[in-house]
Amino acid sequence: MVATASKAKSQKISFNSWTTESGLSQNTVYSICEDKYGYIWIGTRNGLNRFDGKDFKLYHPPTIDKSVTGENDITALQTDKDDLLWIGMNNGLVAYDFNKHTYFQVKLDSDIYKFSTNAIYRDDASNVWLATNKGIFYSKKKSFCI
Protein backbone atom coordinates (compact mmCIF):
# COMPACT_ATOMS: atom_id res chain seq x y z
CA MET A 1 0.00 0.00 0.00
CA VAL A 2 1.34 3.38 -0.96
CA ALA A 3 0.16 6.58 0.68
CA THR A 4 0.32 9.78 -1.28
CA ALA A 5 -0.14 13.31 -0.13
CA SER A 6 -2.25 15.64 -2.16
CA LYS A 7 -2.84 19.31 -1.80
CA ALA A 8 -6.20 20.20 -0.39
CA LYS A 9 -7.86 23.22 -1.86
CA SER A 10 -8.34 25.96 0.65
CA GLN A 11 -11.60 27.77 0.73
CA LYS A 12 -12.15 31.11 2.36
CA ILE A 13 -15.24 31.22 4.58
CA SER A 14 -16.42 34.47 6.12
CA PHE A 15 -17.77 34.58 9.66
CA ASN A 16 -19.62 37.34 11.46
CA SER A 17 -18.83 37.85 15.12
CA TRP A 18 -20.99 38.81 18.09
CA THR A 19 -19.67 39.54 21.58
CA THR A 20 -20.78 41.28 24.76
CA GLU A 21 -20.29 44.54 22.87
CA SER A 22 -23.05 43.34 20.50
CA GLY A 23 -25.40 42.38 23.34
CA LEU A 24 -24.36 38.78 24.06
CA SER A 25 -24.48 38.19 27.84
CA GLN A 26 -21.03 36.57 28.02
CA ASN A 27 -18.28 35.77 25.51
CA THR A 28 -17.79 32.19 26.74
CA VAL A 29 -20.32 30.22 24.66
CA TYR A 30 -20.92 26.53 25.37
CA SER A 31 -23.83 25.60 23.10
CA ILE A 32 -25.93 26.84 20.18
CA CYS A 33 -29.14 25.56 18.61
CA GLU A 34 -31.97 26.85 16.42
CA ASP A 35 -35.66 26.42 17.16
CA LYS A 36 -38.40 25.91 14.59
CA TYR A 37 -39.28 29.61 14.80
CA GLY A 38 -35.84 30.60 13.50
CA TYR A 39 -34.42 31.90 16.79
CA ILE A 40 -30.86 30.99 17.68
CA TRP A 41 -30.45 29.95 21.32
CA ILE A 42 -27.01 30.43 22.83
CA GLY A 43 -25.84 28.92 26.10
CA THR A 44 -23.17 31.01 27.82
CA ARG A 45 -21.36 31.28 31.10
CA ASN A 46 -23.91 33.92 32.10
CA GLY A 47 -27.26 32.49 31.11
CA LEU A 48 -29.29 31.77 28.03
CA ASN A 49 -29.47 34.16 25.07
CA ARG A 50 -32.03 34.21 22.26
CA PHE A 51 -30.84 35.81 19.04
CA ASP A 52 -33.26 36.91 16.32
CA GLY A 53 -30.55 37.79 13.80
CA LYS A 54 -30.27 41.33 15.09
CA ASP A 55 -30.79 41.53 18.85
CA PHE A 56 -30.10 39.36 21.89
CA LYS A 57 -32.57 38.68 24.69
CA LEU A 58 -31.24 37.25 27.96
CA TYR A 59 -33.09 34.48 29.80
CA HIS A 60 -32.25 33.12 33.25
CA PRO A 61 -33.54 29.58 33.80
CA PRO A 62 -34.39 28.74 37.41
CA THR A 63 -31.54 27.71 39.67
CA ILE A 64 -31.66 24.04 40.59
CA ASP A 65 -29.01 23.91 43.32
CA LYS A 66 -27.49 27.16 44.55
CA SER A 67 -24.59 25.29 46.16
CA VAL A 68 -23.21 24.40 42.71
CA THR A 69 -20.74 26.88 41.29
CA GLY A 70 -21.38 28.10 37.78
CA GLU A 71 -25.15 27.97 38.24
CA ASN A 72 -25.65 30.39 35.33
CA ASP A 73 -23.57 28.22 32.97
CA ILE A 74 -25.77 26.93 30.15
CA THR A 75 -23.66 24.02 28.94
CA ALA A 76 -25.98 22.23 26.49
CA LEU A 77 -29.07 23.03 24.40
CA GLN A 78 -31.48 20.96 22.33
CA THR A 79 -34.90 21.71 20.85
CA ASP A 80 -37.52 19.11 20.06
CA LYS A 81 -40.71 18.63 18.07
CA ASP A 82 -42.83 19.12 21.21
CA ASP A 83 -41.91 22.84 21.41
CA LEU A 84 -39.45 22.36 24.27
CA LEU A 85 -35.97 23.75 24.68
CA TRP A 86 -33.87 21.39 26.80
CA ILE A 87 -31.32 23.33 28.85
CA GLY A 88 -28.33 21.55 30.35
CA MET A 89 -26.53 23.29 33.18
CA ASN A 90 -23.72 22.61 35.63
CA ASN A 91 -26.32 21.49 38.14
CA GLY A 92 -28.91 19.55 36.17
CA LEU A 93 -31.49 19.81 33.45
CA VAL A 94 -34.36 22.24 32.85
CA ALA A 95 -36.79 22.55 29.93
CA TYR A 96 -38.44 25.67 28.57
CA ASP A 97 -41.92 25.31 27.07
CA PHE A 98 -42.23 27.70 24.11
CA ASN A 99 -46.05 27.61 24.19
CA LYS A 100 -46.52 28.26 27.92
CA HIS A 101 -43.39 30.43 28.33
CA THR A 102 -42.51 28.49 31.47
CA TYR A 103 -39.59 26.42 32.76
CA PHE A 104 -39.81 23.08 34.46
CA GLN A 105 -37.16 21.04 36.19
CA VAL A 106 -36.63 17.60 34.67
CA LYS A 107 -36.21 14.74 37.11
CA LEU A 108 -34.44 11.87 35.41
CA ASP A 109 -32.72 10.31 38.38
CA SER A 110 -32.47 11.13 42.07
CA ASP A 111 -28.81 12.14 41.66
CA ILE A 112 -29.04 13.92 38.29
CA TYR A 113 -28.75 17.36 39.91
CA LYS A 114 -25.21 16.53 41.02
CA PHE A 115 -24.15 16.17 37.40
CA SER A 116 -22.96 18.68 34.86
CA THR A 117 -24.83 18.27 31.57
CA ASN A 118 -22.39 18.51 28.66
CA ALA A 119 -24.62 17.54 25.72
CA ILE A 120 -28.27 16.69 25.07
CA TYR A 121 -29.62 14.57 22.24
CA ARG A 122 -33.29 13.91 21.49
CA ASP A 123 -33.84 10.95 19.19
CA ASP A 124 -36.72 10.49 16.72
CA ALA A 125 -38.82 8.75 19.40
CA SER A 126 -38.41 11.83 21.68
CA ASN A 127 -36.17 9.97 24.10
CA VAL A 128 -33.45 12.00 25.79
CA TRP A 129 -29.76 11.15 25.91
CA LEU A 130 -27.53 13.15 28.26
CA ALA A 131 -23.75 13.34 28.21
CA THR A 132 -22.63 14.29 31.71
CA ASN A 133 -19.52 14.37 33.84
CA LYS A 134 -20.81 11.09 35.37
CA GLY A 135 -21.44 9.18 32.15
CA ILE A 136 -24.31 8.89 29.69
CA PHE A 137 -27.95 8.85 30.79
CA TYR A 138 -30.89 7.72 28.69
CA SER A 139 -34.57 8.17 29.45
CA LYS A 140 -37.75 7.47 27.57
CA LYS A 141 -39.94 10.53 27.21
CA LYS A 142 -42.81 8.98 29.13
CA SER A 143 -40.63 8.68 32.24
CA PHE A 144 -40.17 12.45 32.65
CA CYS A 145 -41.76 14.26 35.54
CA ILE A 146 -43.28 17.26 33.77
C-alpha positions as CSV (number, residue, x, y, z in Angstrom):
1,M,0.0,0.0,0.0
2,V,1.3,3.4,-1.0
3,A,0.2,6.6,0.7
4,T,0.3,9.8,-1.3
5,A,-0.1,13.3,-0.1
6,S,-2.3,15.6,-2.2
7,K,-2.8,19.3,-1.8
8,A,-6.2,20.2,-0.4
9,K,-7.9,23.2,-1.9
10,S,-8.3,26.0,0.7
11,Q,-11.6,27.8,0.7
12,K,-12.2,31.1,2.4
13,I,-15.2,31.2,4.6
14,S,-16.4,34.5,6.1
15,F,-17.8,34.6,9.7
16,N,-19.6,37.3,11.5
17,S,-18.8,37.8,15.1
18,W,-21.0,38.8,18.1
19,T,-19.7,39.5,21.6
20,T,-20.8,41.3,24.8
21,E,-20.3,44.5,22.9
22,S,-23.0,43.3,20.5
23,G,-25.4,42.4,23.3
24,L,-24.4,38.8,24.1
25,S,-24.5,38.2,27.8
26,Q,-21.0,36.6,28.0
27,N,-18.3,35.8,25.5
28,T,-17.8,32.2,26.7
29,V,-20.3,30.2,24.7
30,Y,-20.9,26.5,25.4
31,S,-23.8,25.6,23.1
32,I,-25.9,26.8,20.2
33,C,-29.1,25.6,18.6
34,E,-32.0,26.9,16.4
35,D,-35.7,26.4,17.2
36,K,-38.4,25.9,14.6
37,Y,-39.3,29.6,14.8
38,G,-35.8,30.6,13.5
39,Y,-34.4,31.9,16.8
40,I,-30.9,31.0,17.7
41,W,-30.5,30.0,21.3
42,I,-27.0,30.4,22.8
43,G,-25.8,28.9,26.1
44,T,-23.2,31.0,27.8
45,R,-21.4,31.3,31.1
46,N,-23.9,33.9,32.1
47,G,-27.3,32.5,31.1
48,L,-29.3,31.8,28.0
49,N,-29.5,34.2,25.1
50,R,-32.0,34.2,22.3
51,F,-30.8,35.8,19.0
52,D,-33.3,36.9,16.3
53,G,-30.5,37.8,13.8
54,K,-30.3,41.3,15.1
55,D,-30.8,41.5,18.9
56,F,-30.1,39.4,21.9
57,K,-32.6,38.7,24.7
58,L,-31.2,37.2,28.0
59,Y,-33.1,34.5,29.8
60,H,-32.3,33.1,33.3
61,P,-33.5,29.6,33.8
62,P,-34.4,28.7,37.4
63,T,-31.5,27.7,39.7
64,I,-31.7,24.0,40.6
65,D,-29.0,23.9,43.3
66,K,-27.5,27.2,44.6
67,S,-24.6,25.3,46.2
68,V,-23.2,24.4,42.7
69,T,-20.7,26.9,41.3
70,G,-21.4,28.1,37.8
71,E,-25.1,28.0,38.2
72,N,-25.6,30.4,35.3
73,D,-23.6,28.2,33.0
74,I,-25.8,26.9,30.2
75,T,-23.7,24.0,28.9
76,A,-26.0,22.2,26.5
77,L,-29.1,23.0,24.4
78,Q,-31.5,21.0,22.3
79,T,-34.9,21.7,20.9
80,D,-37.5,19.1,20.1
81,K,-40.7,18.6,18.1
82,D,-42.8,19.1,21.2
83,D,-41.9,22.8,21.4
84,L,-39.5,22.4,24.3
85,L,-36.0,23.8,24.7
86,W,-33.9,21.4,26.8
87,I,-31.3,23.3,28.9
88,G,-28.3,21.5,30.4
89,M,-26.5,23.3,33.2
90,N,-23.7,22.6,35.6
91,N,-26.3,21.5,38.1
92,G,-28.9,19.5,36.2
93,L,-31.5,19.8,33.4
94,V,-34.4,22.2,32.8
95,A,-36.8,22.6,29.9
96,Y,-38.4,25.7,28.6
97,D,-41.9,25.3,27.1
98,F,-42.2,27.7,24.1
99,N,-46.0,27.6,24.2
100,K,-46.5,28.3,27.9
101,H,-43.4,30.4,28.3
102,T,-42.5,28.5,31.5
103,Y,-39.6,26.4,32.8
104,F,-39.8,23.1,34.5
105,Q,-37.2,21.0,36.2
106,V,-36.6,17.6,34.7
107,K,-36.2,14.7,37.1
108,L,-34.4,11.9,35.4
109,D,-32.7,10.3,38.4
110,S,-32.5,11.1,42.1
111,D,-28.8,12.1,41.7
112,I,-29.0,13.9,38.3
113,Y,-28.7,17.4,39.9
114,K,-25.2,16.5,41.0
115,F,-24.1,16.2,37.4
116,S,-23.0,18.7,34.9
117,T,-24.8,18.3,31.6
118,N,-22.4,18.5,28.7
119,A,-24.6,17.5,25.7
120,I,-28.3,16.7,25.1
121,Y,-29.6,14.6,22.2
122,R,-33.3,13.9,21.5
123,D,-33.8,10.9,19.2
124,D,-36.7,10.5,16.7
125,A,-38.8,8.8,19.4
126,S,-38.4,11.8,21.7
127,N,-36.2,10.0,24.1
128,V,-33.4,12.0,25.8
129,W,-29.8,11.2,25.9
130,L,-27.5,13.2,28.3
131,A,-23.8,13.3,28.2
132,T,-22.6,14.3,31.7
133,N,-19.5,14.4,33.8
134,K,-20.8,11.1,35.4
135,G,-21.4,9.2,32.1
136,I,-24.3,8.9,29.7
137,F,-27.9,8.9,30.8
138,Y,-30.9,7.7,28.7
139,S,-34.6,8.2,29.4
140,K,-37.8,7.5,27.6
141,K,-39.9,10.5,27.2
142,K,-42.8,9.0,29.1
143,S,-40.6,8.7,32.2
144,F,-40.2,12.4,32.7
145,C,-41.8,14.3,35.5
146,I,-43.3,17.3,33.8
